[in-house]
Amino acid sequence: MIVEERMYTLQPGKVPDFLKHYQEEGMALQTRHLPAMVGYYFTEIGPLNMIIHMWGYEDLNHRAQCRAKMLADPEWQAYVKKVQPLLVNQETRILNPAPFFKAKLEALAKAGK
C-alpha cells in the first residue's frame, strides 16, 4: 500500500470556504472514486492557509485508475471549477509506509472507506 499526500496552499483566509465546499460537495464526489481517505487536515502553526489530505492506494497503478475515473466525472469537474480560484499552489507526494506500520495503515484505510 502507498499513501498519496496532497497539499494545497489557499488564498489567505480561504481555508474555511474551501472546507465548507469540500464538506458540502467535494468529499462525497471524491470518496465515490478514491478508495481510502487516511486523513484530512488544515494547518494551524507553520505555513498557514494549507489543506493536507492523504489517500491510501494499493499501488501507483491503482492510484492512476482511481484518479482517472474521478477526473472524468463531470460532477467532479464542476466542483473543481468552483474551488480552483481559492488555490495558490498544489503539491503531491507518494509515501511508502514503514514495515512496522503497514498493518496499521491497512486498518486505517479500511476504516476510511
C-alpha positions as CSV (number, residue, x, y, z in Angstrom):
1,M,0.0,0.0,0.0
2,I,1.1,3.6,-0.7
3,V,-0.2,6.9,0.6
4,E,-0.6,10.0,-1.5
5,E,-0.2,13.2,0.4
6,R,-1.8,16.2,-1.3
7,M,-1.0,19.7,0.0
8,Y,-3.0,22.7,-1.2
9,T,-2.0,26.3,-0.3
10,L,-5.0,28.5,-0.4
11,Q,-5.6,32.2,-0.8
12,P,-5.1,33.8,2.7
13,G,-8.2,33.4,4.8
14,K,-9.9,31.0,2.4
15,V,-9.5,27.7,4.4
16,P,-13.0,27.9,5.9
17,D,-14.5,28.5,2.4
18,F,-12.6,25.5,1.0
19,L,-13.6,23.2,3.9
20,K,-17.2,24.3,3.6
21,H,-17.3,23.4,-0.2
22,Y,-15.5,20.2,0.4
23,Q,-17.8,19.1,3.3
24,E,-20.9,20.0,1.4
25,E,-20.0,18.7,-2.0
26,G,-16.4,17.6,-2.7
27,M,-16.0,14.8,-0.1
28,A,-18.9,12.8,-1.4
29,L,-17.7,13.2,-5.0
30,Q,-14.1,12.3,-4.1
31,T,-14.8,9.3,-1.9
32,R,-17.0,7.9,-4.7
33,H,-13.8,7.4,-6.7
34,L,-10.9,7.2,-4.3
35,P,-10.7,4.1,-2.1
36,A,-9.4,5.3,1.3
37,M,-9.1,8.7,2.9
38,V,-6.4,8.3,5.5
39,G,-6.5,11.9,6.8
40,Y,-7.8,15.4,6.0
41,Y,-6.2,18.4,7.8
42,F,-5.6,22.1,7.8
43,T,-2.6,23.9,9.2
44,E,-2.7,25.9,12.4
45,I,1.0,26.5,13.1
46,G,3.8,26.8,10.5
47,P,2.9,27.5,6.9
48,L,-0.7,28.7,7.0
49,N,-3.6,28.5,4.6
50,M,-2.9,24.9,3.8
51,I,-5.1,21.8,3.4
52,I,-3.4,18.4,3.6
53,H,-5.2,15.2,2.7
54,M,-3.9,11.7,2.5
55,W,-5.3,8.8,0.4
56,G,-4.3,5.1,0.6
57,Y,-3.9,3.0,-2.6
58,E,-2.8,-0.5,-3.4
59,D,0.0,0.9,-5.7
60,L,0.7,3.6,-8.3
61,N,-1.4,1.8,-11.0
62,H,-4.4,1.7,-8.6
63,R,-3.9,5.4,-7.9
64,A,-3.8,6.2,-11.6
65,Q,-7.0,4.2,-12.3
66,C,-9.0,5.8,-9.4
67,R,-7.9,9.3,-10.3
68,A,-8.6,8.9,-14.0
69,K,-12.2,7.9,-13.1
70,M,-12.6,10.8,-10.8
71,L,-11.1,13.3,-13.3
72,A,-13.6,12.1,-15.9
73,D,-16.6,12.6,-13.6
74,P,-18.5,15.8,-14.8
75,E,-19.7,16.5,-11.2
76,W,-16.1,16.4,-10.0
77,Q,-15.0,18.7,-12.9
78,A,-17.8,21.2,-11.9
79,Y,-16.7,21.1,-8.2
80,V,-13.0,21.7,-9.2
81,K,-14.0,24.8,-11.2
82,K,-15.8,26.1,-8.1
83,V,-12.8,25.7,-5.7
84,Q,-9.9,26.2,-8.1
85,P,-9.9,30.1,-7.6
86,L,-9.2,29.5,-3.9
87,L,-5.9,27.6,-4.7
88,V,-2.5,29.2,-4.9
89,N,-0.3,26.0,-5.1
90,Q,-0.7,22.2,-5.1
91,E,1.9,19.6,-4.2
92,T,1.7,15.8,-4.2
93,R,4.0,13.2,-2.5
94,I,3.8,9.5,-2.6
95,L,4.7,7.9,0.7
96,N,5.7,4.3,1.5
97,P,4.7,3.1,4.9
98,A,7.4,1.8,7.2
99,P,7.3,-2.0,7.5
100,F,6.0,-1.9,11.1
101,F,3.2,0.5,10.1
102,K,1.7,-1.4,7.1
103,A,-0.9,-3.3,9.1
104,K,-2.0,-0.1,10.9
105,L,-2.2,1.7,7.6
106,E,-4.4,-1.0,6.1
107,A,-6.7,-0.8,9.1
108,L,-6.9,3.0,8.7
109,A,-7.7,2.6,5.0
110,K,-10.5,0.1,5.7
111,A,-11.9,2.4,8.3
112,G,-11.8,5.3,5.9
113,K,-13.8,3.6,3.2
